Amino acid sequence: MKPTILMMPRIAAEAIARLKQSYTVIGPVDGDAAAAIPAEARDARVLVTYGGRRTSAELMDALPKLELIACYGSGVEGVDAAAAKARGIRLCNAADANARSVAEFAMGLMLCAMRGIGQGERFLRDGLWGKPGHYPVANTPDLAGRKIGIYGLGAIGSRIASRAAAFEMEVGYHSRSPKPDLPYRFHDSLPGLAAWADVLVVAVRASAETRNAIDDAVLNALGPAGYVVNIARGLVIDEDALCAALEQKRIAGAALDVFAAEPHVPGRLRALDNVVLTPHIAASSQDAKKEQLRMLLGNLEAFFAGRPILSPVTL
């Protein structure tokens, strides 16, 4: 008899088909409340979810045999970690599975914001090219020779750093501690990093410690020629402070793939032409999805075989 797993999110049909070769898959589930859990899922020992979805103590209690929460991606911020730990439930993710894809996307966002690619495309599509007036993207800065400050130098941040170095950018970072094995400039404070950088890239995990870390003080330190790129989590940036800084031209621009209350995007952001906005797709490449599925399958196989899971998350 195949083990039962509860699949909360909707994922690609090909991935579901692969999972069904080894498991009885129940789901997807619409909603995160315990009442939404199908009765046949009560025997599930594994719950598969996205890190951004809420996995509450109440939901855990609706699954009396639950032993493992497997996040289909790198994020785990939606899981009530304290509740899981108290119930002896383990947690794993697809650590680093999407790091390369997200790092590539961060570079694309940076190029779009700093070189005005989106503005140029709109200018062309609106039929304005060749008409009297100025190009909307004149005098944009090159990336080469500019300073990139990376907040969080983990799997994604370090890959952004190496790509930025290939663009001939000077790389600095702020993290919990210096990484002496890497050839980048460490800053012991986030405002200090922002004051040094021309572009500030957010690549840190969402946590109580990092919530609203990019606040008014950090944005003011970045200054009127500075840019913000966020491919981490929306909660790391104080969106009201960011909107005000953009509206008042206290920073030059921003490029955002994540938002505080997805899928809601503040109207103030959507109204601005110095912002690049994408719908949380940095990790949505073909290769990242394949690697996420490979990691999930590896974790499930190890769990049901009684072996250590491949990418445990410490609770």
MARPARO-290066 format. One record per residue (C-alpha): residue number from 1; x, y, z; residue in one letter. Coordinates in nm, 2 decimals. Layout:
N
+-----+--------+--------+--------+------+
!  nr !   east !  north !     up ! rest !
+-----+--------+--------+--------+------+
! NUM !      X !      Y !      Z !    A !
...
+-----+--------+--------+--------+------+
END
This chain:
315
+-----+--------+--------+--------+------+
!  nr !   east !  north !     up ! rest !
+-----+--------+--------+--------+------+
!   1 !   0.00 !   0.00 !   0.00 !    M !
!   2 !   0.14 !   0.34 !  -0.10 !    K !
!   3 !   0.20 !   0.59 !   0.18 !    P !
!   4 !  -0.04 !   0.89 !   0.19 !    T !
!   5 !   0.08 !   1.25 !   0.14 !    I !
!   6 !  -0.13 !   1.56 !   0.16 !    L !
!   7 !  -0.05 !   1.81 !  -0.12 !    M !
!   8 !  -0.17 !   2.16 !  -0.02 !    M !
!   9 !  -0.07 !   2.37 !  -0.33 !    P !
!  10 !  -0.14 !   2.32 !  -0.70 !    R !
!  11 !   0.18 !   2.21 !  -0.88 !    I !
!  12 !   0.25 !   2.09 !  -1.23 !    A !
!  13 !   0.05 !   1.79 !  -1.35 !    A !
!  14 !   0.38 !   1.62 !  -1.45 !    E !
!  15 !   0.51 !   1.66 !  -1.09 !    A !
!  16 !   0.18 !   1.51 !  -0.95 !    I !
!  17 !   0.21 !   1.22 !  -1.19 !    A !
!  18 !   0.56 !   1.15 !  -1.07 !    R !
!  19 !   0.46 !   1.16 !  -0.71 !    L !
!  20 !   0.16 !   0.93 !  -0.77 !    K !
!  21 !   0.40 !   0.66 !  -0.89 !    Q !
!  22 !   0.51 !   0.61 !  -0.53 !    S !
!  23 !   0.25 !   0.78 !  -0.31 !    Y !
!  24 !  -0.13 !   0.82 !  -0.26 !    T !
!  25 !  -0.16 !   1.20 !  -0.32 !    V !
!  26 !  -0.45 !   1.38 !  -0.17 !    I !
!  27 !  -0.51 !   1.74 !  -0.28 !    G !
!  28 !  -0.46 !   2.02 !  -0.37 !    P !
!  29 !  -0.64 !   2.19 !  -0.09 !    V !
!  30 !  -0.81 !   2.53 !  -0.13 !    D !
!  31 !  -0.76 !   2.72 !   0.18 !    G !
!  32 !  -0.53 !   2.68 !   0.48 !    D !
!  33 !  -0.79 !   2.62 !   0.76 !    A !
!  34 !  -0.82 !   2.28 !   0.93 !    A !
!  35 !  -1.18 !   2.26 !   0.80 !    A !
!  36 !  -1.05 !   2.24 !   0.44 !    A !
!  37 !  -0.86 !   1.92 !   0.50 !    I !
!  38 !  -1.03 !   1.62 !   0.34 !    P !
!  39 !  -1.13 !   1.34 !   0.57 !    A !
!  40 !  -0.92 !   1.09 !   0.38 !    E !
!  41 !  -0.61 !   1.29 !   0.45 !    A !
!  42 !  -0.62 !   1.22 !   0.83 !    R !
!  43 !  -0.38 !   0.93 !   0.78 !    D !
!  44 !  -0.12 !   1.14 !   0.60 !    A !
!  45 !   0.23 !   1.14 !   0.76 !    R !
!  46 !   0.36 !   1.41 !   0.52 !    V !
!  47 !   0.21 !   1.75 !   0.43 !    L !
!  48 !   0.36 !   1.92 !   0.12 !    V !
!  49 !   0.32 !   2.29 !   0.10 !    T !
!  50 !   0.47 !   2.62 !  -0.02 !    Y !
!  51 !   0.66 !   2.82 !   0.24 !    G !
!  52 !   0.44 !   3.12 !   0.18 !    G !
!  53 !   0.12 !   2.93 !   0.27 !    R !
!  54 !   0.01 !   2.93 !   0.63 !    R !
!  55 !   0.06 !   2.60 !   0.81 !    T !
!  56 !  -0.09 !   2.66 !   1.15 !    S !
!  57 !  -0.11 !   2.46 !   1.48 !    A !
!  58 !  -0.48 !   2.40 !   1.41 !    E !
!  59 !  -0.40 !   2.25 !   1.07 !    L !
!  60 !  -0.13 !   2.03 !   1.22 !    M !
!  61 !  -0.38 !   1.91 !   1.48 !    D !
!  62 !  -0.62 !   1.81 !   1.20 !    A !
!  63 !  -0.36 !   1.56 !   1.08 !    L !
!  64 !  -0.30 !   1.34 !   1.38 !    P !
!  65 !  -0.04 !   1.12 !   1.21 !    K !
!  66 !   0.16 !   1.41 !   1.06 !    L !
!  67 !   0.54 !   1.36 !   1.10 !    E !
!  68 !   0.69 !   1.58 !   0.83 !    L !
!  69 !   0.61 !   1.91 !   0.66 !    I !
!  70 !   0.79 !   1.93 !   0.33 !    A !
!  71 !   0.81 !   2.28 !   0.16 !    C !
!  72 !   0.81 !   2.27 !  -0.22 !    Y !
!  73 !   1.07 !   2.54 !  -0.25 !    G !
!  74 !   1.32 !   2.71 !  -0.02 !    S !
!  75 !   1.09 !   2.93 !   0.19 !    G !
!  76 !   0.94 !   2.80 !   0.52 !    V !
!  77 !   0.81 !   3.13 !   0.67 !    E !
!  78 !   0.44 !   3.03 !   0.66 !    G !
!  79 !   0.50 !   2.73 !   0.88 !    V !
!  80 !   0.44 !   2.77 !   1.26 !    D !
!  81 !   0.78 !   2.64 !   1.35 !    A !
!  82 !   0.71 !   2.65 !   1.73 !    A !
!  83 !   0.39 !   2.44 !   1.68 !    A !
!  84 !   0.57 !   2.19 !   1.47 !    A !
!  85 !   0.86 !   2.15 !   1.71 !    K !
!  86 !   0.61 !   2.11 !   2.01 !    A !
!  87 !   0.44 !   1.83 !   1.82 !    R !
!  88 !   0.76 !   1.65 !   1.71 !    G !
!  89 !   0.69 !   1.73 !   1.35 !    I !
!  90 !   1.00 !   1.77 !   1.13 !    R !
!  91 !   1.04 !   2.03 !   0.86 !    L !
!  92 !   1.23 !   2.02 !   0.53 !    C !
!  93 !   1.26 !   2.23 !   0.22 !    N !
!  94 !   1.41 !   2.23 !  -0.13 !    A !
!  95 !   1.72 !   2.41 !  -0.01 !    A !
!  96 !   1.92 !   2.58 !  -0.29 !    D !
!  97 !   1.70 !   2.42 !  -0.56 !    A !
!  98 !   1.61 !   2.75 !  -0.71 !    N !
!  99 !   1.92 !   2.95 !  -0.61 !    A !
! 100 !   2.06 !   2.97 !  -0.96 !    R !
! 101 !   1.73 !   3.07 !  -1.12 !    S !
! 102 !   1.65 !   3.33 !  -0.86 !    V !
! 103 !   2.00 !   3.48 !  -0.89 !    A !
! 104 !   1.97 !   3.51 !  -1.27 !    E !
! 105 !   1.63 !   3.67 !  -1.23 !    F !
! 106 !   1.78 !   3.92 !  -0.98 !    A !
! 107 !   2.03 !   4.03 !  -1.24 !    M !
! 108 !   1.75 !   4.07 !  -1.50 !    G !
! 109 !   1.55 !   4.28 !  -1.26 !    L !
! 110 !   1.85 !   4.49 !  -1.19 !    M !
! 111 !   1.91 !   4.55 !  -1.56 !    L !
! 112 !   1.55 !   4.64 !  -1.62 !    C !
! 113 !   1.54 !   4.89 !  -1.33 !    A !
! 114 !   1.88 !   5.05 !  -1.39 !    M !
! 115 !   1.88 !   5.06 !  -1.77 !    R !
! 116 !   1.51 !   5.14 !  -1.81 !    G !
! 117 !   1.43 !   4.84 !  -2.02 !    I !
! 118 !   1.06 !   4.83 !  -1.93 !    G !
! 119 !   1.02 !   5.20 !  -1.98 !    Q !
! 120 !   1.19 !   5.17 !  -2.32 !    G !
! 121 !   0.95 !   4.89 !  -2.42 !    E !
! 122 !   0.65 !   5.09 !  -2.31 !    R !
! 123 !   0.78 !   5.39 !  -2.51 !    F !
! 124 !   0.81 !   5.18 !  -2.82 !    L !
! 125 !   0.47 !   5.00 !  -2.78 !    R !
! 126 !   0.30 !   5.33 !  -2.72 !    D !
! 127 !   0.42 !   5.45 !  -3.07 !    G !
! 128 !   0.63 !   5.73 !  -2.93 !    L !
! 129 !   0.96 !   5.64 !  -3.09 !    W !
! 130 !   1.05 !   5.89 !  -3.36 !    G !
! 131 !   0.81 !   6.15 !  -3.23 !    K !
! 132 !   0.93 !   6.49 !  -3.08 !    P !
! 133 !   1.05 !   6.46 !  -2.73 !    G !
! 134 !   1.31 !   6.28 !  -2.53 !    H !
! 135 !   1.38 !   5.91 !  -2.48 !    Y !
! 136 !   1.24 !   5.81 !  -2.14 !    P !
! 137 !   1.56 !   5.62 !  -2.06 !    V !
! 138 !   1.84 !   5.86 !  -2.15 !    A !
! 139 !   2.15 !   5.87 !  -1.93 !    N !
! 140 !   2.09 !   5.54 !  -1.75 !    T !
! 141 !   2.37 !   5.40 !  -1.54 !    P !
! 142 !   2.58 !   5.10 !  -1.65 !    D !
! 143 !   2.61 !   4.81 !  -1.40 !    L !
! 144 !   2.99 !   4.79 !  -1.46 !    A !
! 145 !   3.18 !   5.00 !  -1.20 !    G !
! 146 !   2.87 !   5.03 !  -0.98 !    R !
! 147 !   2.85 !   4.90 !  -0.62 !    K !
! 148 !   2.60 !   4.62 !  -0.54 !    I !
! 149 !   2.51 !   4.57 !  -0.18 !    G !
! 150 !   2.36 !   4.22 !  -0.11 !    I !
! 151 !   2.15 !   4.18 !   0.21 !    Y !
! 152 !   2.19 !   3.81 !   0.29 !    G !
! 153 !   2.48 !   3.61 !   0.14 !    L !
! 154 !   2.34 !   3.26 !   0.14 !    G !
! 155 !   2.28 !   3.03 !  -0.15 !    A !
! 156 !   2.10 !   3.29 !  -0.36 !    I !
! 157 !   2.30 !   3.59 !  -0.24 !    G !
! 158 !   2.63 !   3.43 !  -0.31 !    S !
! 159 !   2.52 !   3.35 !  -0.66 !    R !
! 160 !   2.40 !   3.70 !  -0.72 !    I !
! 161 !   2.74 !   3.82 !  -0.60 !    A !
! 162 !   2.93 !   3.60 !  -0.85 !    S !
! 163 !   2.71 !   3.72 !  -1.14 !    R !
! 164 !   2.75 !   4.08 !  -1.04 !    A !
! 165 !   3.12 !   4.04 !  -1.03 !    A !
! 166 !   3.11 !   3.91 !  -1.38 !    A !
! 167 !   2.93 !   4.23 !  -1.47 !    F !
! 168 !   3.23 !   4.42 !  -1.33 !    E !
! 169 !   3.04 !   4.54 !  -1.03 !    M !
! 170 !   3.20 !   4.60 !  -0.69 !    E !
! 171 !   3.03 !   4.36 !  -0.44 !    V !
! 172 !   2.95 !   4.42 !  -0.07 !    G !
! 173 !   2.72 !   4.24 !   0.16 !    Y !
! 174 !   2.56 !   4.24 !   0.51 !    H !
! 175 !   2.49 !   3.91 !   0.69 !    S !
! 176 !   2.50 !   3.78 !   1.04 !    R !
! 177 !   2.87 !   3.73 !   1.02 !    S !
! 178 !   3.15 !   3.79 !   0.78 !    P !
! 179 !   3.24 !   3.52 !   0.52 !    K !
! 180 !   3.62 !   3.54 !   0.51 !    P !
! 181 !   3.64 !   3.28 !   0.23 !    D !
! 182 !   3.46 !   3.51 !  -0.01 !    L !
! 183 !   3.63 !   3.80 !  -0.18 !    P !
! 184 !   3.35 !   4.05 !  -0.11 !    Y !
! 185 !   3.34 !   4.35 !   0.13 !    R !
! 186 !   3.15 !   4.29 !   0.45 !    F !
! 187 !   2.94 !   4.57 !   0.61 !    H !
! 188 !   2.85 !   4.52 !   0.98 !    D !
! 189 !   2.52 !   4.72 !   0.94 !    S !
! 190 !   2.24 !   4.73 !   0.69 !    L !
! 191 !   2.23 !   5.11 !   0.68 !    P !
! 192 !   2.60 !   5.11 !   0.63 !    G !
! 193 !   2.57 !   4.87 !   0.33 !    L !
! 194 !   2.29 !   5.09 !   0.18 !    A !
! 195 !   2.50 !   5.41 !   0.22 !    A !
! 196 !   2.79 !   5.24 !   0.03 !    W !
! 197 !   2.59 !   5.07 !  -0.24 !    A !
! 198 !   2.44 !   5.20 !  -0.57 !    D !
! 199 !   2.19 !   4.91 !  -0.58 !    V !
! 200 !   2.07 !   4.72 !  -0.28 !    L !
! 201 !   1.96 !   4.36 !  -0.34 !    V !
! 202 !   1.74 !   4.18 !  -0.08 !    V !
! 203 !   1.83 !   3.81 !  -0.06 !    A !
! 204 !   1.78 !   3.74 !   0.31 !    V !
! 205 !   1.53 !   3.49 !   0.45 !    R !
! 206 !   1.21 !   3.63 !   0.60 !    A !
! 207 !   1.20 !   3.61 !   0.98 !    S !
! 208 !   1.09 !   3.82 !   1.28 !    A !
! 209 !   1.44 !   3.96 !   1.27 !    E !
! 210 !   1.43 !   4.07 !   0.91 !    T !
! 211 !   1.07 !   4.19 !   0.89 !    R !
! 212 !   1.06 !   4.55 !   0.76 !    N !
! 213 !   1.44 !   4.56 !   0.78 !    A !
! 214 !   1.44 !   4.78 !   0.47 !    I !
! 215 !   1.29 !   5.08 !   0.63 !    D !
! 216 !   1.30 !   5.46 !   0.59 !    D !
! 217 !   1.64 !   5.49 !   0.74 !    A !
! 218 !   1.79 !   5.23 !   0.50 !    V !
! 219 !   1.62 !   5.38 !   0.20 !    L !
! 220 !   1.75 !   5.73 !   0.29 !    N !
! 221 !   2.10 !   5.59 !   0.33 !    A !
! 222 !   2.07 !   5.44 !  -0.02 !    L !
! 223 !   2.00 !   5.79 !  -0.16 !    G !
! 224 !   1.85 !   5.95 !  -0.47 !    P !
! 225 !   2.07 !   5.76 !  -0.71 !    A !
! 226 !   2.01 !   5.42 !  -0.55 !    G !
! 227 !   1.80 !   5.12 !  -0.65 !    Y !
! 228 !   1.64 !   4.84 !  -0.45 !    V !
! 229 !   1.59 !   4.49 !  -0.59 !    V !
! 230 !   1.39 !   4.23 !  -0.39 !    N !
! 231 !   1.38 !   3.86 !  -0.48 !    I !
! 232 !   1.35 !   3.74 !  -0.12 !    A !
! 233 !   1.02 !   3.80 !   0.06 !    R !
! 234 !   0.80 !   4.11 !   0.05 !    G !
! 235 !   0.78 !   4.13 !   0.43 !    L !
! 236 !   1.15 !   4.23 !   0.45 !    V !
! 237 !   1.07 !   4.57 !   0.30 !    I !
! 238 !   0.84 !   4.83 !   0.46 !    D !
! 239 !   0.62 !   4.88 !   0.16 !    E !
! 240 !   0.48 !   5.21 !   0.28 !    D !
! 241 !   0.83 !   5.35 !   0.34 !    A !
! 242 !   0.94 !   5.22 !  -0.01 !    L !
! 243 !   0.64 !   5.38 !  -0.18 !    C !
! 244 !   0.71 !   5.71 !  -0.01 !    A !
! 245 !   1.08 !   5.70 !  -0.11 !    A !
! 246 !   0.99 !   5.62 !  -0.47 !    L !
! 247 !   0.72 !   5.89 !  -0.49 !    E !
! 248 !   0.94 !   6.15 !  -0.34 !    Q !
! 249 !   1.24 !   6.05 !  -0.56 !    K !
! 250 !   1.45 !   5.98 !  -0.24 !    R !
! 251 !   1.57 !   5.66 !  -0.43 !    I !
! 252 !   1.59 !   5.63 !  -0.81 !    A !
! 253 !   1.40 !   5.31 !  -0.85 !    G !
! 254 !   1.31 !   4.96 !  -0.75 !    A !
! 255 !   1.25 !   4.61 !  -0.90 !    A !
! 256 !   1.03 !   4.38 !  -0.70 !    L !
! 257 !   0.93 !   4.02 !  -0.75 !    D !
! 258 !   0.78 !   3.97 !  -0.41 !    V !
! 259 !   0.53 !   4.16 !  -0.20 !    F !
! 260 !   0.41 !   4.17 !   0.16 !    A !
! 261 !   0.05 !   4.05 !   0.10 !    A !
! 262 !   0.06 !   3.85 !  -0.22 !    E !
! 263 !  -0.11 !   3.85 !  -0.46 !    P !
! 264 !  -0.21 !   4.21 !  -0.36 !    H !
! 265 !   0.03 !   4.47 !  -0.50 !    V !
! 266 !  -0.02 !   4.82 !  -0.36 !    P !
! 267 !  -0.18 !   5.06 !  -0.60 !    G !
! 268 !   0.09 !   5.32 !  -0.51 !    R !
! 269 !   0.35 !   5.08 !  -0.65 !    L !
! 270 !   0.16 !   5.00 !  -0.96 !    R !
! 271 !   0.11 !   5.37 !  -1.04 !    A !
! 272 !   0.49 !   5.44 !  -1.04 !    L !
! 273 !   0.70 !   5.43 !  -1.36 !    D !
! 274 !   1.03 !   5.40 !  -1.17 !    N !
! 275 !   0.94 !   5.05 !  -1.05 !    V !
! 276 !   0.97 !   4.71 !  -1.22 !    V !
! 277 !   0.70 !   4.46 !  -1.09 !    L !
! 278 !   0.68 !   4.09 !  -1.15 !    T !
! 279 !   0.44 !   3.83 !  -0.99 !    P !
! 280 !   0.68 !   3.62 !  -0.78 !    H !
! 281 !   0.83 !   3.43 !  -1.07 !    I !
! 282 !   1.20 !   3.44 !  -1.00 !    A !
! 283 !   1.20 !   3.07 !  -0.90 !    A !
! 284 !   0.97 !   2.96 !  -1.18 !    S !
! 285 !   1.22 !   2.84 !  -1.44 !    S !
! 286 !   1.19 !   2.49 !  -1.59 !    Q !
! 287 !   1.52 !   2.39 !  -1.43 !    D !
! 288 !   1.43 !   2.52 !  -1.08 !    A !
! 289 !   1.10 !   2.33 !  -1.09 !    K !
! 290 !   1.28 !   2.01 !  -1.19 !    K !
! 291 !   1.53 !   2.05 !  -0.91 !    E !
! 292 !   1.25 !   2.13 !  -0.65 !    Q !
! 293 !   1.07 !   1.81 !  -0.75 !    L !
! 294 !   1.40 !   1.61 !  -0.73 !    R !
! 295 !   1.46 !   1.75 !  -0.38 !    M !
! 296 !   1.10 !   1.67 !  -0.27 !    L !
! 297 !   1.12 !   1.31 !  -0.40 !    L !
! 298 !   1.46 !   1.26 !  -0.23 !    G !
! 299 !   1.33 !   1.39 !   0.10 !    N !
! 300 !   1.01 !   1.18 !   0.08 !    L !
! 301 !   1.21 !   0.87 !  -0.01 !    E !
! 302 !   1.45 !   0.92 !   0.27 !    A !
! 303 !   1.17 !   0.99 !   0.52 !    F !
! 304 !   0.97 !   0.68 !   0.44 !    F !
! 305 !   1.28 !   0.46 !   0.43 !    A !
! 306 !   1.37 !   0.58 !   0.78 !    G !
! 307 !   1.69 !   0.76 !   0.66 !    R !
! 308 !   1.79 !   1.12 !   0.75 !    P !
! 309 !   1.60 !   1.36 !   0.52 !    I !
! 310 !   1.82 !   1.55 !   0.27 !    L !
! 311 !   1.75 !   1.91 !   0.36 !    S !
! 312 !   1.61 !   1.94 !   0.71 !    P !
! 313 !   1.52 !   2.28 !   0.85 !    V !
! 314 !   1.62 !   2.33 !   1.22 !    T !
! 315 !   1.32 !   2.42 !   1.43 !    L !
+-----+--------+--------+--------+------+
END
